[in-house]
């Protein structure tokens, strides 16, 4: 109330008029007729957004060898370590985007869904047009800023019928994962020479702009957001202050540092933090898998006399119909299948068995696809193994966060899971900080050996810790859990 009383009568009048205009806007939006077919074309639009998001997330990784050899050609055998520095530049963009995402609670889901999709399309367009390193960096950072927001997930959760919510989200996620097959398809169509890698970004960018246009014309704001916003706008100043005080009490222990203190006091949380940090040493797999395939197959081709130099071998294996392009077709299938697998295992057997199983699969498939490329196994099979490795790795992260959430009381759950992502990022940063200087020393051809030596021990330690130090959380009463159950 103090802030309201401090306002002059003229400012109070303007604030009241502004509030009434916003109320009228949201009432008008909610009154828009919803046709029976809305859910169908909403799903079509959201699928396009998911496809844009998924391709934007992976396209730079699946074109990494070509980008490095073109833009960083002057650095010779250290080109991968130089492009890896750009990955580090994306970390501040990701951090800032976490604060940007919260603005959707004030301005609505639809607006940010449109902005995010347009931003991903813009980033891919700038990379398509990039003639120098700076323009590529700008495009890459724009993509890195918008990709983590996942506003399409929030939109689905608030728009789909409650009894079909999980099914709808599962279907559109699966469709988006399979859309990764478009990247090798565009490699085959457009990339007749490695210097033509920019063309691969063109069609995904167009898909992003088309999805933006459809959302702009046809998408509605979610009723869940409108009801929440109208309820807030209609509250009196006294009611707002009372609710704020109530939330402050409910979240009195919240906050990043309080969450860390809580986690360090309880065995379950402490060990989950430790295993997440070790497991995420393997994040460099998700960044290097395409280069591991490229140098693995190229090294075999050179050793067998199929090419006189490593550069010529890379040109062959990364060609429009080369073995790397062939392998990437099955990457999407392997990733989708293994991400789908963890959900069924987790609900059927429990979080701990699922975490152990997916960690073991990550470790096994990492070895198989690394040595499969070096031994020139069938590229489609190696591509499937690569997707299985990345999909399993991602699933372990999801299971760890789920166990953390189900072990934490309600008033701390959001803060503890947020701090868990910071711990994961710490493991990621350490893995990159170790690998990039070593790549500069040993050269690009050492990418497979370095990735394996850094990530495999971390994944194996994570597997041992989940088996020996964590406890099952499936079936926990989220309203009653205190975190002390396993101390």
N, C-alpha and C positions, 0 to 999 in steps of 0.2 A: 504494500500500500504506500510505503514511503516514496517510492519512485513515482507512483501515480499522482500523489499530492504535490510533488515537486514540480509537476508540469503546469504550465500556464493554461488558463481556460481555453485559449485559442488552440494550443497543441492538443489538449484533451479532446476538443471537438474534432480536430482533424484525425486524431487516432481513432475516435469512434466511427467517423465516416469511412475511414479506410477499412476498419473491421467489418462494417456493414456491407461494403462493396465486395469484400472477399467472401462473406457469407452468401451474398447473392450469386457470386460466381460459382461457388461449389454447389449451391442448391440447383442452379440451372444445369450444371454438368450432371448431377445425379438424376435430374428429371429427363435427360435425354433417353429416348426409347431404345431399348435393347432388343434387337431382333433375335429370333430363335437361332439364326445362323451365326450370331456374333462369336460364340465359342469356337466355331470351326475356323473362321478367318482370323480370329485372334491367335489360335494355335499355329496357323500358317505364318503369320507375321512373327510370332515369337520363335518359330523354327528358323526363320531367316536371320533373326537377331542372334540366336544361339550359334548358327553356322558361322556368321561373321565373327563372333567372339572366339569360337574354337579355332578357326583358321588364323585369325589375327594372333592368337596365343602361340601357335606352332609354326607359322610360315617362316619366320626368321630363323628358327632352329633347324627347319628342314632345308633351308637354303644356305646354311652357315658356311659350308666349304666354298661355295661359289662366290658368296659375298666377300669372304675374307680374301680369296685369291684375286678378286677384281679390285675392290676398294683399297686393300692393304697390300697390293702387289709389291710396293716399294720395300716392305719389311721382309720379303722373302719367306724363309721358313719360320718366322715368328708372327705370321699374320693372324693365327688363331689367338695368340696371347693378346694381340692388340684389339681384336674385335671383342675379346672377353672383357676388356676394360669398359666397353660400351654397356655390357650387361651390368656392371657395377653402377654405371650412371643411372640405370633404371630404378635402383633402390630408393633414392629420394622421391622419385615420381610415384612409386607405389605407396610410400609412407604418406605423402600429401593426399593421395587419392582416398585414403581411409577417412580423412576428415571431410573431404568433398562428398563422400557417399552419404554422410549424415544429413546433408542439406535436403535430401529427398523426403525427410520427415517433416520438413517445413513447406516445400514447394510441390511435392507430389512425385509419384513414381513415373508417370507418363513422360513428363518433361525430361527427366534424367535418362530414361530409356532411349529417348530420341537423341539427346546430346551424346550419350555414350556410343550409340551405334554410328552416328555421324563422325564422331571422333576417331573410331577405329577405321572407318572408311577413309577418312582424311589422312591418317597416319600411313596406311598402305599406299595411298595415292602419292604421297610425298616420297616414299621409298621407291615407288615405280618411276618417278620423275628424277630421282636423285642422280646427280652427275658428280657429286663429291661426297666426302666423308661427313661434312657438317650437315648436309640435307638429310642424309641417311640417319644420323644421330637424332635430328629433330623428329623425323617420322617415327623412329623406334621409341623415343621417349613419349611421344603422344600415345602410341599404342600401349606402352607400359602403364601409362596413367589411367586409361579407360578400361583396360581388360579386367583388372581385379574387382571391379565394382559389382558385377553380376546382378545388375538391376532386373534382368529378365527373370531370374529366379524368384525375386521378391514379387514381381508382377504376376507370375504364374501362381504362386502360393496365395495371393490375395484375389485372384480372378477365377481360377478353376473351382468347380464344385467341390465341397469339402471331402466327400466320400471318394472322389476321383483324383484328389490333389497329387498324391504320391505317384500314381500311375501316369498322370499327365506329365509331371516333371521328369519321370524316368524315360518316357517315350521321346520327349524333345531332346533330352540329354543324349540318348542313344543315337538319335538321328544326327545330332551335331557332331558326335564323335566319328560316325561313319563318313561324315562330310570331309574329313581329313584326306580321304582318298582323292579329293579334287586337287590337292597340291601336286601329287605325282602326275595326275592327269594333265594339269596345266604345264608341268615340266615337259611332258612328252609332246604336247601340242606346240608350245611356244619356244622352248629352250633348245634350239638346234645347235647353238654354241653356248659355252658357259657364260660368256659375256652378256647373253640375253636373259639372265636371271630376273631382271627387273620386270619382264613381261608377265611373270608368274603372279605378280602382285595385282595386276590390272583387274581381272575378273572378280576376285574377292572384294576389291574396293568397290566395284560397281554393285555387287550384291549388297554391300553395306549401305550404299546410298539409296538403293531401291527399297531396302527394308526401312530406312529412315523416312522415305517418302510415304510409304504405306502407313507407318505408325503415325505420321503427322496428319494424314487424312482420315484415318479410320479408327485409331485406338482411342479408347475411353480411359479416363482416370479410374483407378480401382475404387469400388464402393467402400472397401475397408479403410482406405486412406481418407476418403471424403467424410465418412462418418466420424472418424477420429478427429479430423481437423475441425469439423463443424461443432463437435462436442467441446473442443478447446475454445473455439471462438465465442461460443455462447456462455462460457463460464464467466462469473463475476470476478473482479480482482481478488476478492476475499477467497473465493473457491480456488483460484489459481495458486494463491499463496499457501492455502491449506494442503492442496495436493502436492505442491513442491516440497513442503515440509515433511509430508508423509513419505514421499519417495526418498528424501534425504535420510530419513530414519531407516527405511527398508534397505538402503544401499550404504549404510554407515561404514561398512567395512570395505566398500568397493574401492576401485582405483588400482593402478598398475602396481605400485609398491606394496600396498596392503595385500594384493593378490599374491605377490611373490613371497611375502612373509608367511602368509597362510600356507602356501605350497611347500615352503621349506620346513614347516612344522609337522607335516603329515607325510608318512612314508609313501603312500600311494602316489600322491602328487609329485613328491620329490623324485621318485624313480621314473615317473612318466616324463617329467621335464628332462631328466638326464638321457633317457632312451630316445626322446624326440630330437635332442641336439645331435646325438650320434647318428641316428637314422638320416637326418638331413644333410650329413656329409655327402650323401648320395644324390643330392639335388643336381649336382653337376652332370649326372647321367642324362637328365631331362634336357640339359643344355647342349650336350656334346654327342648325343647318339648318332646324329647324321654324319658328323665328322668321323666318329669311330667306325661307322660303316664305310665311309669313303676311303679312309687311310688303310683300313683292314683289307678291303678288296684290292685297293691299288697296290699295297705292299705285296700281296700274293701274286698279282699280275706281273709286277716288276721282277720278283724272285723267280717266277716260272719262265721268264724271258718273253712274256707277252707284250711288254713295253720296255723301251730302252731307258726311260727316265720316270721318276715319280710323277712329275707334272703331266707327262703324256698319259700315264696310267690313270691319274685323277680325271683327266679330260675324258677318258674312255668310260670309266665306271660311273661318272656323274652325267653322262650324255642323256639326251632326251629319252632314249630307250635303254640306258645303261643299267647295271645291276642295282645301283642305289635307288634309281627311280622305280625299278620293279619292287624292291624291298619296301619302299614307302607305301605302296598300294596296300600291303597287308599289315602295315603298322597300325592303321586305324582299326582294323578288325581285332588284332591282338589286344590293343588298349581297351576297346569297348567291351570285349568278352571278359577280361579280367577285372575291370571296374564293376561290371554287373555281378560277377561271382562273389565279391566280398560281402555284398548286401545280404545275399541268401545265406552264406555261411555265418555271418554275424548274428542274424536273427535266429538261425537254427541251432548253432552250437555255442554261440557266445562271442563276446568281443575279444577275449584273450586268445582263444583258439584261432579266430579269424586273423588277428594281428600276427600271431606266430606263423600261420600258414602263408599269409601274403608276404611277410618278410622273407621266409624261406624261398618262396617263388621269385621274389625280386633278386635275391642272391643267385639262385640257380639260373634264371633266365639271363642275368647279366653276364655270367660266365659263358653261357651257351651262345648268345648273340655276338659277344666279343670275339671268341675263338671261331665261331661259325663264319664270320666275315674274313678272318685271317686265313682260314682254311678253304674259303670260297665255296661254302655250302650253297644250296639252292637259295637264291635271293628272296624268293617269296616266303620260304620257311624262316630265314633269318629275319626278315622284316616282321613276321608274326611274333617271333621271339622278342624282338626289340619293343614292339608295342606291348607285349605281355609284361616286360620288365618295367616300362614306364607306367603302365596301368596299375600294376601291383604296387609299385613304389607310392603312387598317388593314393591308393586305397589304404596303405598302412598309415599315412598321414591322417586320413579321414577317421580311421579307427582310433588312433591315439587321441585325437581331439574329442571323439565321442566318449571314450573312457574318462578323459579329464572332466568333461561336462557332467557325466553321470556320477562322478565321485565328489561333486562340489555342491554345497548348499546354494539355494536359489539366490540369496542376496549377494553371492560372490561369483556366480556362474559366468556371467558375462565378462567380468574383469579377469577371472582366471583363464578362461579360454582365449581371451585377447592376449594375455601375457604369454600363453603357450605358443601363439604364432610368432611372438618376438623371439622366444627360445629357438623355434624352428629356424627363423631367419638367421640366428647366430650360427647355427650349424652350417647353413648355406653359405654365409659369408666366410667362415673358416675354410670350407672346402674350396671356394673360389680364390681366397687369398693365398692358399697353398699351391693350387694348381696353376694359376696364371704365371707366376714367376718361373715355375719349373718348366712350363711350356716355352717360355722365352729362352731358357737355358738349353733344353734338349730338342726344341724344334717341334713343328706341327705334327710330324710323323709319330711322336711319342704320345699323342692324345689318348689313345686306347689304354696304353700301359699306365699312364698317370691317373686317368679316370678310374680305372680298375683298382689301382693301389690305394687311392684315397677313399673311394666310396665303399668298396667291398668290406673292409674292416668295420666301418661305421655301421653298415647294414647288419653285419654278423653280430656285433656287440648289441645292437638294438634287439635282435632276435633272442639273444641269450637273456637280456634284461626283461623282456616281456614274459619269458617263460619262468624266470626265477624270482622276479621282484615285483610283479604287478598282480592284481587280483581282479576277478571277474566283476563286471558292473551291469551285465544284462539283467533286467528286471528290477533294478534299484528304484525305490520310491523317491522320485525327484523332489517331492515336498518334504520328505523326512530325512534325507541323507545329510550327514554333518561333516564328512571327511575324516572322522575319527574311527570309522568302522574297522580300519586295517592297521591301526597304530599298536 
